[in-house]
Amino acid sequence: MRFQQNARPRTDTPAHLFAIGQTVRMKSRIGLVQKTAELFQIKSKLPVKDGSPQYRIRSDEETYERVTTEDNLEVADNPSA
């Protein structure tokens, strides 16, 4: 095992706030077309990127999954709406 000189001290990685299966909404719609789905379900938790936990999300209205950071997600208040 080697140690790096002048290495930065380890900082704890942020905890994921959303649970797998939870319904969320994307905060930023920049770059998304008007017909893009509003509600997404958390499919998996991914590693932290630039200090923000990442998630794989999917909408029932789309045939593919998206990857986004936690700071771009919010809880969907009324998922049945």
PyMOL Python script that loads the backbone (N, CA, C, O; Angstrom):
from pymol import cmd

cmd.read_pdbstr("""\
ATOM      1  N   MET A   1       0.851  -1.180   0.000  1.00  0.00           N
ATOM      2  CA  MET A   1       0.000   0.000   0.000  1.00  0.00           C
ATOM      3  C   MET A   1       0.889   1.233   0.000  1.00  0.00           C
ATOM      4  O   MET A   1       1.805   1.346   0.815  1.00  0.00           O
ATOM      5  N   ARG A   2       0.621   2.145  -0.904  1.00  0.00           N
ATOM      6  CA  ARG A   2       1.415   3.364  -0.979  1.00  0.00           C
ATOM      7  C   ARG A   2       0.581   4.553  -0.543  1.00  0.00           C
ATOM      8  O   ARG A   2      -0.635   4.588  -0.733  1.00  0.00           O
ATOM      9  N   PHE A   3       1.253   5.516   0.039  1.00  0.00           N
ATOM     10  CA  PHE A   3       0.600   6.746   0.463  1.00  0.00           C
ATOM     11  C   PHE A   3       1.141   7.892  -0.372  1.00  0.00           C
ATOM     12  O   PHE A   3       2.341   7.970  -0.636  1.00  0.00           O
ATOM     13  N   GLN A   4       0.265   8.764  -0.778  1.00  0.00           N
ATOM     14  CA  GLN A   4       0.685   9.920  -1.556  1.00  0.00           C
ATOM     15  C   GLN A   4       1.070  11.043  -0.613  1.00  0.00           C
ATOM     16  O   GLN A   4       0.404  11.292   0.391  1.00  0.00           O
ATOM     17  N   GLN A   5       2.151  11.709  -0.953  1.00  0.00           N
ATOM     18  CA  GLN A   5       2.538  12.873  -0.169  1.00  0.00           C
ATOM     19  C   GLN A   5       1.625  14.029  -0.536  1.00  0.00           C
ATOM     20  O   GLN A   5       1.216  14.175  -1.688  1.00  0.00           O
ATOM     21  N   ASN A   6       1.316  14.836   0.444  1.00  0.00           N
ATOM     22  CA  ASN A   6       0.460  16.007   0.251  1.00  0.00           C
ATOM     23  C   ASN A   6      -0.923  15.647  -0.289  1.00  0.00           C
ATOM     24  O   ASN A   6      -1.557  16.455  -0.969  1.00  0.00           O
ATOM     25  N   ALA A   7      -1.384  14.446   0.010  1.00  0.00           N
ATOM     26  CA  ALA A   7      -2.719  14.044  -0.441  1.00  0.00           C
ATOM     27  C   ALA A   7      -3.775  14.801   0.348  1.00  0.00           C
ATOM     28  O   ALA A   7      -3.595  15.095   1.530  1.00  0.00           O
ATOM     29  N   ARG A   8      -4.874  15.111  -0.320  1.00  0.00           N
ATOM     30  CA  ARG A   8      -5.973  15.795   0.361  1.00  0.00           C
ATOM     31  C   ARG A   8      -6.611  14.850   1.371  1.00  0.00           C
ATOM     32  O   ARG A   8      -6.690  13.646   1.130  1.00  0.00           O
ATOM     33  N   PRO A   9      -7.062  15.381   2.487  1.00  0.00           N
ATOM     34  CA  PRO A   9      -7.750  14.517   3.445  1.00  0.00           C
ATOM     35  C   PRO A   9      -9.059  14.010   2.853  1.00  0.00           C
ATOM     36  O   PRO A   9      -9.723  14.714   2.093  1.00  0.00           O
ATOM     37  N   ARG A  10      -9.414  12.802   3.202  1.00  0.00           N
ATOM     38  CA  ARG A  10     -10.644  12.203   2.684  1.00  0.00           C
ATOM     39  C   ARG A  10     -11.853  12.891   3.300  1.00  0.00           C
ATOM     40  O   ARG A  10     -11.927  13.094   4.511  1.00  0.00           O
ATOM     41  N   THR A  11     -12.785  13.239   2.448  1.00  0.00           N
ATOM     42  CA  THR A  11     -14.034  13.823   2.936  1.00  0.00           C
ATOM     43  C   THR A  11     -15.136  12.806   2.716  1.00  0.00           C
ATOM     44  O   THR A  11     -15.088  12.026   1.765  1.00  0.00           O
ATOM     45  N   ASP A  12     -16.116  12.814   3.581  1.00  0.00           N
ATOM     46  CA  ASP A  12     -17.229  11.883   3.437  1.00  0.00           C
ATOM     47  C   ASP A  12     -18.040  12.245   2.205  1.00  0.00           C
ATOM     48  O   ASP A  12     -18.278  13.420   1.923  1.00  0.00           O
ATOM     49  N   THR A  13     -18.454  11.237   1.488  1.00  0.00           N
ATOM     50  CA  THR A  13     -19.283  11.493   0.317  1.00  0.00           C
ATOM     51  C   THR A  13     -20.716  11.751   0.768  1.00  0.00           C
ATOM     52  O   THR A  13     -21.182  11.149   1.735  1.00  0.00           O
ATOM     53  N   PRO A  14     -21.410  12.634   0.078  1.00  0.00           N
ATOM     54  CA  PRO A  14     -22.790  12.945   0.458  1.00  0.00           C
ATOM     55  C   PRO A  14     -23.688  11.714   0.346  1.00  0.00           C
ATOM     56  O   PRO A  14     -23.504  10.877  -0.538  1.00  0.00           O
ATOM     57  N   ALA A  15     -24.640  11.618   1.235  1.00  0.00           N
ATOM     58  CA  ALA A  15     -25.596  10.504   1.204  1.00  0.00           C
ATOM     59  C   ALA A  15     -26.674  10.785   0.158  1.00  0.00           C
ATOM     60  O   ALA A  15     -27.040  11.938  -0.070  1.00  0.00           O
ATOM     61  N   HIS A  16     -27.167   9.746  -0.461  1.00  0.00           N
ATOM     62  CA  HIS A  16     -28.274   9.883  -1.407  1.00  0.00           C
ATOM     63  C   HIS A  16     -29.557  10.193  -0.641  1.00  0.00           C
ATOM     64  O   HIS A  16     -29.871   9.515   0.338  1.00  0.00           O
ATOM     65  N   LEU A  17     -30.295  11.204  -1.074  1.00  0.00           N
ATOM     66  CA  LEU A  17     -31.543  11.590  -0.410  1.00  0.00           C
ATOM     67  C   LEU A  17     -32.751  10.801  -0.898  1.00  0.00           C
ATOM     68  O   LEU A  17     -33.711  10.604  -0.153  1.00  0.00           O
ATOM     69  N   PHE A  18     -32.705  10.353  -2.144  1.00  0.00           N
ATOM     70  CA  PHE A  18     -33.850   9.667  -2.731  1.00  0.00           C
ATOM     71  C   PHE A  18     -33.645   8.158  -2.697  1.00  0.00           C
ATOM     72  O   PHE A  18     -32.521   7.670  -2.813  1.00  0.00           O
ATOM     73  N   ALA A  19     -34.744   7.427  -2.538  1.00  0.00           N
ATOM     74  CA  ALA A  19     -34.704   5.967  -2.467  1.00  0.00           C
ATOM     75  C   ALA A  19     -35.045   5.361  -3.824  1.00  0.00           C
ATOM     76  O   ALA A  19     -35.751   5.969  -4.628  1.00  0.00           O
ATOM     77  N   ILE A  20     -34.542   4.171  -4.064  1.00  0.00           N
ATOM     78  CA  ILE A  20     -34.888   3.450  -5.282  1.00  0.00           C
ATOM     79  C   ILE A  20     -36.396   3.211  -5.276  1.00  0.00           C
ATOM     80  O   ILE A  20     -36.961   2.767  -4.276  1.00  0.00           O
ATOM     81  N   GLY A  21     -37.039   3.512  -6.402  1.00  0.00           N
ATOM     82  CA  GLY A  21     -38.486   3.369  -6.516  1.00  0.00           C
ATOM     83  C   GLY A  21     -39.257   4.647  -6.228  1.00  0.00           C
ATOM     84  O   GLY A  21     -40.452   4.726  -6.514  1.00  0.00           O
ATOM     85  N   GLN A  22     -38.588   5.652  -5.663  1.00  0.00           N
ATOM     86  CA  GLN A  22     -39.257   6.911  -5.330  1.00  0.00           C
ATOM     87  C   GLN A  22     -39.559   7.705  -6.601  1.00  0.00           C
ATOM     88  O   GLN A  22     -38.784   7.672  -7.556  1.00  0.00           O
ATOM     89  N   THR A  23     -40.687   8.418  -6.609  1.00  0.00           N
ATOM     90  CA  THR A  23     -41.077   9.244  -7.751  1.00  0.00           C
ATOM     91  C   THR A  23     -40.561  10.659  -7.550  1.00  0.00           C
ATOM     92  O   THR A  23     -40.755  11.263  -6.495  1.00  0.00           O
ATOM     93  N   VAL A  24     -39.897  11.182  -8.584  1.00  0.00           N
ATOM     94  CA  VAL A  24     -39.282  12.507  -8.516  1.00  0.00           C
ATOM     95  C   VAL A  24     -39.621  13.304  -9.768  1.00  0.00           C
ATOM     96  O   VAL A  24     -40.151  12.772 -10.744  1.00  0.00           O
ATOM     97  N   ARG A  25     -39.307  14.576  -9.714  1.00  0.00           N
ATOM     98  CA  ARG A  25     -39.502  15.504 -10.833  1.00  0.00           C
ATOM     99  C   ARG A  25     -38.154  16.179 -11.073  1.00  0.00           C
ATOM    100  O   ARG A  25     -37.420  16.457 -10.125  1.00  0.00           O
ATOM    101  N   MET A  26     -37.828  16.444 -12.340  1.00  0.00           N
ATOM    102  CA  MET A  26     -36.593  17.165 -12.652  1.00  0.00           C
ATOM    103  C   MET A  26     -36.832  18.659 -12.469  1.00  0.00           C
ATOM    104  O   MET A  26     -37.842  19.191 -12.931  1.00  0.00           O
ATOM    105  N   LYS A  27     -35.905  19.334 -11.796  1.00  0.00           N
ATOM    106  CA  LYS A  27     -36.030  20.782 -11.575  1.00  0.00           C
ATOM    107  C   LYS A  27     -35.785  21.551 -12.862  1.00  0.00           C
ATOM    108  O   LYS A  27     -36.555  22.443 -13.218  1.00  0.00           O
ATOM    109  N   SER A  28     -34.716  21.205 -13.555  1.00  0.00           N
ATOM    110  CA  SER A  28     -34.344  21.921 -14.768  1.00  0.00           C
ATOM    111  C   SER A  28     -34.921  21.215 -15.985  1.00  0.00           C
ATOM    112  O   SER A  28     -34.744  20.008 -16.151  1.00  0.00           O
ATOM    113  N   ARG A  29     -35.602  21.958 -16.825  1.00  0.00           N
ATOM    114  CA  ARG A  29     -36.159  21.401 -18.058  1.00  0.00           C
ATOM    115  C   ARG A  29     -35.386  21.912 -19.267  1.00  0.00           C
ATOM    116  O   ARG A  29     -35.804  21.704 -20.406  1.00  0.00           O
ATOM    117  N   ILE A  30     -34.264  22.577 -19.027  1.00  0.00           N
ATOM    118  CA  ILE A  30     -33.451  23.112 -20.123  1.00  0.00           C
ATOM    119  C   ILE A  30     -32.961  21.959 -20.990  1.00  0.00           C
ATOM    120  O   ILE A  30     -32.413  20.980 -20.484  1.00  0.00           O
ATOM    121  N   GLY A  31     -33.156  22.077 -22.265  1.00  0.00           N
ATOM    122  CA  GLY A  31     -32.725  21.055 -23.199  1.00  0.00           C
ATOM    123  C   GLY A  31     -33.719  19.921 -23.389  1.00  0.00           C
ATOM    124  O   GLY A  31     -33.490  19.029 -24.206  1.00  0.00           O
ATOM    125  N   LEU A  32     -34.815  19.942 -22.649  1.00  0.00           N
ATOM    126  CA  LEU A  32     -35.833  18.909 -22.792  1.00  0.00           C
ATOM    127  C   LEU A  32     -36.968  19.444 -23.653  1.00  0.00           C
ATOM    128  O   LEU A  32     -37.347  20.610 -23.544  1.00  0.00           O
ATOM    129  N   VAL A  33     -37.502  18.591 -24.501  1.00  0.00           N
ATOM    130  CA  VAL A  33     -38.616  19.022 -25.341  1.00  0.00           C
ATOM    131  C   VAL A  33     -39.890  19.096 -24.516  1.00  0.00           C
ATOM    132  O   VAL A  33     -39.985  18.481 -23.454  1.00  0.00           O
ATOM    133  N   GLN A  34     -40.859  19.841 -24.999  1.00  0.00           N
ATOM    134  CA  GLN A  34     -42.108  20.078 -24.271  1.00  0.00           C
ATOM    135  C   GLN A  34     -42.812  18.782 -23.876  1.00  0.00           C
ATOM    136  O   GLN A  34     -43.371  18.683 -22.784  1.00  0.00           O
ATOM    137  N   LYS A  35     -42.783  17.793 -24.764  1.00  0.00           N
ATOM    138  CA  LYS A  35     -43.512  16.552 -24.489  1.00  0.00           C
ATOM    139  C   LYS A  35     -42.758  15.594 -23.565  1.00  0.00           C
ATOM    140  O   LYS A  35     -43.254  14.506 -23.272  1.00  0.00           O
ATOM    141  N   THR A  36     -41.581  15.979 -23.107  1.00  0.00           N
ATOM    142  CA  THR A  36     -40.813  15.124 -22.205  1.00  0.00           C
ATOM    143  C   THR A  36     -41.590  14.876 -20.921  1.00  0.00           C
ATOM    144  O   THR A  36     -42.261  15.769 -20.403  1.00  0.00           O
ATOM    145  N   ALA A  37     -41.494  13.681 -20.426  1.00  0.00           N
ATOM    146  CA  ALA A  37     -42.217  13.280 -19.216  1.00  0.00           C
ATOM    147  C   ALA A  37     -41.919  14.205 -18.043  1.00  0.00           C
ATOM    148  O   ALA A  37     -40.833  14.776 -17.941  1.00  0.00           O
ATOM    149  N   GLU A  38     -42.897  14.338 -17.166  1.00  0.00           N
ATOM    150  CA  GLU A  38     -42.756  15.168 -15.969  1.00  0.00           C
ATOM    151  C   GLU A  38     -42.245  14.365 -14.779  1.00  0.00           C
ATOM    152  O   GLU A  38     -41.425  14.855 -14.003  1.00  0.00           O
ATOM    153  N   LEU A  39     -42.729  13.132 -14.635  1.00  0.00           N
ATOM    154  CA  LEU A  39     -42.407  12.327 -13.463  1.00  0.00           C
ATOM    155  C   LEU A  39     -41.476  11.180 -13.825  1.00  0.00           C
ATOM    156  O   LEU A  39     -41.608  10.551 -14.875  1.00  0.00           O
ATOM    157  N   PHE A  40     -40.535  10.927 -12.932  1.00  0.00           N
ATOM    158  CA  PHE A  40     -39.552   9.877 -13.133  1.00  0.00           C
ATOM    159  C   PHE A  40     -39.465   9.026 -11.878  1.00  0.00           C
ATOM    160  O   PHE A  40     -39.770   9.489 -10.779  1.00  0.00           O
ATOM    161  N   GLN A  41     -39.051   7.789 -12.047  1.00  0.00           N
ATOM    162  CA  GLN A  41     -38.854   6.897 -10.916  1.00  0.00           C
ATOM    163  C   GLN A  41     -37.361   6.615 -10.782  1.00  0.00           C
ATOM    164  O   GLN A  41     -36.670   6.382 -11.774  1.00  0.00           O
ATOM    165  N   ILE A  42     -36.868   6.640  -9.530  1.00  0.00           N
ATOM    166  CA  ILE A  42     -35.463   6.329  -9.267  1.00  0.00           C
ATOM    167  C   ILE A  42     -35.260   4.842  -9.524  1.00  0.00           C
ATOM    168  O   ILE A  42     -35.919   4.006  -8.905  1.00  0.00           O
ATOM    169  N   LYS A  43     -34.346   4.510 -10.438  1.00  0.00           N
ATOM    170  CA  LYS A  43     -34.056   3.118 -10.770  1.00  0.00           C
ATOM    171  C   LYS A  43     -32.823   2.605 -10.037  1.00  0.00           C
ATOM    172  O   LYS A  43     -32.777   1.442  -9.637  1.00  0.00           O
ATOM    173  N   SER A  44     -31.816   3.472  -9.858  1.00  0.00           N
ATOM    174  CA  SER A  44     -30.619   3.067  -9.127  1.00  0.00           C
ATOM    175  C   SER A  44     -29.851   4.287  -8.659  1.00  0.00           C
ATOM    176  O   SER A  44     -30.012   5.388  -9.184  1.00  0.00           O
ATOM    177  N   LYS A  45     -29.014   4.064  -7.664  1.00  0.00           N
ATOM    178  CA  LYS A  45     -28.141   5.110  -7.137  1.00  0.00           C
ATOM    179  C   LYS A  45     -26.773   4.935  -7.782  1.00  0.00           C
ATOM    180  O   LYS A  45     -26.273   3.817  -7.909  1.00  0.00           O
ATOM    181  N   LEU A  46     -26.177   6.042  -8.184  1.00  0.00           N
ATOM    182  CA  LEU A  46     -24.873   6.035  -8.836  1.00  0.00           C
ATOM    183  C   LEU A  46     -23.880   6.829  -7.990  1.00  0.00           C
ATOM    184  O   LEU A  46     -24.285   7.528  -7.062  1.00  0.00           O
ATOM    185  N   PRO A  47     -22.594   6.731  -8.297  1.00  0.00           N
ATOM    186  CA  PRO A  47     -21.585   7.464  -7.514  1.00  0.00           C
ATOM    187  C   PRO A  47     -21.753   8.980  -7.599  1.00  0.00           C
ATOM    188  O   PRO A  47     -22.432   9.500  -8.484  1.00  0.00           O
ATOM    189  N   VAL A  48     -21.125   9.660  -6.668  1.00  0.00           N
ATOM    190  CA  VAL A  48     -21.150  11.124  -6.588  1.00  0.00           C
ATOM    191  C   VAL A  48     -20.369  11.713  -7.759  1.00  0.00           C
ATOM    192  O   VAL A  48     -19.312  11.203  -8.130  1.00  0.00           O
ATOM    193  N   LYS A  49     -20.896  12.789  -8.336  1.00  0.00           N
ATOM    194  CA  LYS A  49     -20.206  13.527  -9.401  1.00  0.00           C
ATOM    195  C   LYS A  49     -20.217  14.996  -9.029  1.00  0.00           C
ATOM    196  O   LYS A  49     -21.284  15.573  -8.818  1.00  0.00           O
ATOM    197  N   ASP A  50     -19.065  15.601  -8.945  1.00  0.00           N
ATOM    198  CA  ASP A  50     -18.933  17.020  -8.599  1.00  0.00           C
ATOM    199  C   ASP A  50     -19.662  17.359  -7.304  1.00  0.00           C
ATOM    200  O   ASP A  50     -20.281  18.417  -7.194  1.00  0.00           O
ATOM    201  N   GLY A  51     -19.588  16.459  -6.324  1.00  0.00           N
ATOM    202  CA  GLY A  51     -20.171  16.717  -5.012  1.00  0.00           C
ATOM    203  C   GLY A  51     -21.654  16.427  -4.889  1.00  0.00           C
ATOM    204  O   GLY A  51     -22.237  16.656  -3.829  1.00  0.00           O
ATOM    205  N   SER A  52     -22.278  15.929  -5.949  1.00  0.00           N
ATOM    206  CA  SER A  52     -23.714  15.641  -5.906  1.00  0.00           C
ATOM    207  C   SER A  52     -23.958  14.179  -6.283  1.00  0.00           C
ATOM    208  O   SER A  52     -23.488  13.726  -7.327  1.00  0.00           O
ATOM    209  N   PRO A  53     -24.686  13.437  -5.446  1.00  0.00           N
ATOM    210  CA  PRO A  53     -25.009  12.051  -5.795  1.00  0.00           C
ATOM    211  C   PRO A  53     -25.771  11.991  -7.120  1.00  0.00           C
ATOM    212  O   PRO A  53     -26.536  12.898  -7.450  1.00  0.00           O
ATOM    213  N   GLN A  54     -25.553  10.920  -7.865  1.00  0.00           N
ATOM    214  CA  GLN A  54     -26.232  10.730  -9.144  1.00  0.00           C
ATOM    215  C   GLN A  54     -27.254   9.605  -9.048  1.00  0.00           C
ATOM    216  O   GLN A  54     -27.172   8.733  -8.183  1.00  0.00           O
ATOM    217  N   TYR A  55     -28.216   9.654  -9.961  1.00  0.00           N
ATOM    218  CA  TYR A  55     -29.262   8.639 -10.021  1.00  0.00           C
ATOM    219  C   TYR A  55     -29.533   8.256 -11.465  1.00  0.00           C
ATOM    220  O   TYR A  55     -29.357   9.061 -12.380  1.00  0.00           O
ATOM    221  N   ARG A  56     -29.962   7.024 -11.656  1.00  0.00           N
ATOM    222  CA  ARG A  56     -30.501   6.588 -12.934  1.00  0.00           C
ATOM    223  C   ARG A  56     -32.015   6.660 -12.767  1.00  0.00           C
ATOM    224  O   ARG A  56     -32.569   6.058 -11.848  1.00  0.00           O
ATOM    225  N   ILE A  57     -32.687   7.398 -13.656  1.00  0.00           N
ATOM    226  CA  ILE A  57     -34.132   7.604 -13.549  1.00  0.00           C
ATOM    227  C   ILE A  57     -34.818   7.189 -14.847  1.00  0.00           C
ATOM    228  O   ILE A  57     -34.197   7.128 -15.909  1.00  0.00           O
ATOM    229  N   ARG A  58     -36.106   6.906 -14.735  1.00  0.00           N
ATOM    230  CA  ARG A  58     -36.870   6.525 -15.923  1.00  0.00           C
ATOM    231  C   ARG A  58     -38.324   6.936 -15.775  1.00  0.00           C
ATOM    232  O   ARG A  58     -38.887   6.921 -14.680  1.00  0.00           O
ATOM    233  N   SER A  59     -38.911   7.299 -16.894  1.00  0.00           N
ATOM    234  CA  SER A  59     -40.331   7.629 -16.957  1.00  0.00           C
ATOM    235  C   SER A  59     -41.050   6.511 -17.695  1.00  0.00           C
ATOM    236  O   SER A  59     -40.485   5.888 -18.595  1.00  0.00           O
ATOM    237  N   ASP A  60     -42.294   6.258 -17.313  1.00  0.00           N
ATOM    238  CA  ASP A  60     -43.100   5.261 -18.016  1.00  0.00           C
ATOM    239  C   ASP A  60     -43.377   5.688 -19.454  1.00  0.00           C
ATOM    240  O   ASP A  60     -43.707   4.856 -20.299  1.00  0.00           O
ATOM    241  N   GLU A  61     -43.244   6.983 -19.731  1.00  0.00           N
ATOM    242  CA  GLU A  61     -43.549   7.521 -21.055  1.00  0.00           C
ATOM    243  C   GLU A  61     -42.359   7.453 -22.016  1.00  0.00           C
ATOM    244  O   GLU A  61     -42.501   7.774 -23.196  1.00  0.00           O
ATOM    245  N   GLU A  62     -41.188   7.038 -21.522  1.00  0.00           N
ATOM    246  CA  GLU A  62     -39.989   6.989 -22.360  1.00  0.00           C
ATOM    247  C   GLU A  62     -39.446   5.567 -22.408  1.00  0.00           C
ATOM    248  O   GLU A  62     -39.688   4.764 -21.506  1.00  0.00           O
ATOM    249  N   THR A  63     -38.714   5.269 -23.467  1.00  0.00           N
ATOM    250  CA  THR A  63     -38.174   3.921 -23.648  1.00  0.00           C
ATOM    251  C   THR A  63     -36.722   3.799 -23.195  1.00  0.00           C
ATOM    252  O   THR A  63     -36.087   2.770 -23.426  1.00  0.00           O
ATOM    253  N   TYR A  64     -36.199   4.828 -22.561  1.00  0.00           N
ATOM    254  CA  TYR A  64     -34.799   4.829 -22.135  1.00  0.00           C
ATOM    255  C   TYR A  64     -34.685   5.432 -20.745  1.00  0.00           C
ATOM    256  O   TYR A  64     -35.621   6.054 -20.243  1.00  0.00           O
ATOM    257  N   GLU A  65     -33.524   5.238 -20.132  1.00  0.00           N
ATOM    258  CA  GLU A  65     -33.261   5.804 -18.809  1.00  0.00           C
ATOM    259  C   GLU A  65     -32.379   7.035 -18.953  1.00  0.00           C
ATOM    260  O   GLU A  65     -31.675   7.201 -19.949  1.00  0.00           O
ATOM    261  N   ARG A  66     -32.428   7.884 -17.951  1.00  0.00           N
ATOM    262  CA  ARG A  66     -31.598   9.086 -17.896  1.00  0.00           C
ATOM    263  C   ARG A  66     -30.708   9.003 -16.666  1.00  0.00           C
ATOM    264  O   ARG A  66     -31.012   8.283 -15.715  1.00  0.00           O
ATOM    265  N   VAL A  67     -29.603   9.745 -16.692  1.00  0.00           N
ATOM    266  CA  VAL A  67     -28.745   9.899 -15.519  1.00  0.00           C
ATOM    267  C   VAL A  67     -28.732  11.375 -15.171  1.00  0.00           C
ATOM    268  O   VAL A  67     -28.526  12.222 -16.041  1.00  0.00           O
ATOM    269  N   THR A  68     -28.952  11.685 -13.897  1.00  0.00           N
ATOM    270  CA  THR A  68     -28.943  13.075 -13.451  1.00  0.00           C
ATOM    271  C   THR A  68     -28.406  13.149 -12.032  1.00  0.00           C
ATOM    272  O   THR A  68     -28.345  12.143 -11.325  1.00  0.00           O
ATOM    273  N   THR A  69     -28.020  14.339 -11.628  1.00  0.00           N
ATOM    274  CA  THR A  69     -27.514  14.541 -10.274  1.00  0.00           C
ATOM    275  C   THR A  69     -28.654  14.920  -9.338  1.00  0.00           C
ATOM    276  O   THR A  69     -29.699  15.412  -9.762  1.00  0.00           O
ATOM    277  N   GLU A  70     -28.420  14.676  -8.062  1.00  0.00           N
ATOM    278  CA  GLU A  70     -29.441  14.920  -7.042  1.00  0.00           C
ATOM    279  C   GLU A  70     -29.900  16.373  -7.005  1.00  0.00           C
ATOM    280  O   GLU A  70     -31.066  16.649  -6.721  1.00  0.00           O
ATOM    281  N   ASP A  71     -28.987  17.304  -7.290  1.00  0.00           N
ATOM    282  CA  ASP A  71     -29.358  18.718  -7.234  1.00  0.00           C
ATOM    283  C   ASP A  71     -30.321  19.122  -8.354  1.00  0.00           C
ATOM    284  O   ASP A  71     -30.821  20.246  -8.357  1.00  0.00           O
ATOM    285  N   ASN A  72     -30.584  18.224  -9.296  1.00  0.00           N
ATOM    286  CA  ASN A  72     -31.536  18.494 -10.371  1.00  0.00           C
ATOM    287  C   ASN A  72     -32.873  17.771 -10.151  1.00  0.00           C
ATOM    288  O   ASN A  72     -33.731  17.765 -11.034  1.00  0.00           O
ATOM    289  N   LEU A  73     -33.044  17.164  -8.974  1.00  0.00           N
ATOM    290  CA  LEU A  73     -34.268  16.417  -8.688  1.00  0.00           C
ATOM    291  C   LEU A  73     -34.995  16.983  -7.485  1.00  0.00           C
ATOM    292  O   LEU A  73     -34.386  17.575  -6.594  1.00  0.00           O
ATOM    293  N   GLU A  74     -36.312  16.793  -7.470  1.00  0.00           N
ATOM    294  CA  GLU A  74     -37.125  17.142  -6.311  1.00  0.00           C
ATOM    295  C   GLU A  74     -38.207  16.080  -6.162  1.00  0.00           C
ATOM    296  O   GLU A  74     -38.573  15.411  -7.128  1.00  0.00           O
ATOM    297  N   VAL A  75     -38.709  15.936  -4.952  1.00  0.00           N
ATOM    298  CA  VAL A  75     -39.762  14.962  -4.679  1.00  0.00           C
ATOM    299  C   VAL A  75     -41.017  15.368  -5.437  1.00  0.00           C
ATOM    300  O   VAL A  75     -41.389  16.541  -5.457  1.00  0.00           O
ATOM    301  N   ALA A  76     -41.662  14.396  -6.056  1.00  0.00           N
ATOM    302  CA  ALA A  76     -42.943  14.653  -6.723  1.00  0.00           C
ATOM    303  C   ALA A  76     -44.020  14.636  -5.651  1.00  0.00           C
ATOM    304  O   ALA A  76     -44.289  13.595  -5.052  1.00  0.00           O
ATOM    305  N   ASP A  77     -44.639  15.794  -5.407  1.00  0.00           N
ATOM    306  CA  ASP A  77     -45.621  15.927  -4.334  1.00  0.00           C
ATOM    307  C   ASP A  77     -46.802  14.986  -4.489  1.00  0.00           C
ATOM    308  O   ASP A  77     -47.239  14.363  -3.522  1.00  0.00           O
ATOM    309  N   ASN A  78     -47.318  14.884  -5.709  1.00  0.00           N
ATOM    310  CA  ASN A  78     -48.502  14.067  -5.948  1.00  0.00           C
ATOM    311  C   ASN A  78     -48.262  13.209  -7.184  1.00  0.00           C
ATOM    312  O   ASN A  78     -48.670  13.587  -8.282  1.00  0.00           O
ATOM    313  N   PRO A  79     -47.600  12.047  -7.022  1.00  0.00           N
ATOM    314  CA  PRO A  79     -47.230  11.244  -8.178  1.00  0.00           C
ATOM    315  C   PRO A  79     -48.406  10.759  -9.014  1.00  0.00           C
ATOM    316  O   PRO A  79     -48.221  10.416 -10.182  1.00  0.00           O
ATOM    317  N   SER A  80     -49.600  10.720  -8.457  1.00  0.00           N
ATOM    318  CA  SER A  80     -50.753  10.244  -9.222  1.00  0.00           C
ATOM    319  C   SER A  80     -51.382  11.334 -10.073  1.00  0.00           C
ATOM    320  O   SER A  80     -52.290  11.056 -10.856  1.00  0.00           O
ATOM    321  N   ALA A  81     -50.912  12.579  -9.933  1.00  0.00           N
ATOM    322  CA  ALA A  81     -51.506  13.695 -10.682  1.00  0.00           C
ATOM    323  C   ALA A  81     -51.001  13.738 -12.099  1.00  0.00           C
ATOM    324  O   ALA A  81     -51.397  14.613 -12.869  1.00  0.00           O
TER     325      ALA A  81
END
""", "prot")
cmd.dss("prot")
cmd.show_as("cartoon", "prot")
cmd.util.cbc("prot")
cmd.orient("prot")
